[in-house]
Amino acid sequence: MTIEEIKSKVNNFLLDDLEIDTEKVHDDARLKEDVGIDSLDYVDIVAFVRREFGFKIEKADMQDVVTLKQFYEFIMQKL
């Protein structure tokens, strides 16, 4: 799977399932501050990643993930 395929799946999930505004979804967007991801959204993201990419996210894994680009790269590294 390419980084572009990962990006597409993640962005579609954010836009469609979490109903994030389109202008907030870009590589440099910070997950908490810009996109508005909270602890309830995090639960949905964990389920989405497990379903779409086949692995479980641990909270410790996400400590250094601040931006969407870092999140795409994190998924790529785990695959």
Buried (B, 14 or more C-beta within 10 A) or exposed (E): EEEEEBBEBBBEBBBEEBEBEEEBBEEEBBBEEBBBBEEEBBEBBBEBBEEBBEEEBEEEEBEEBBBBBBBBBBBBEEE
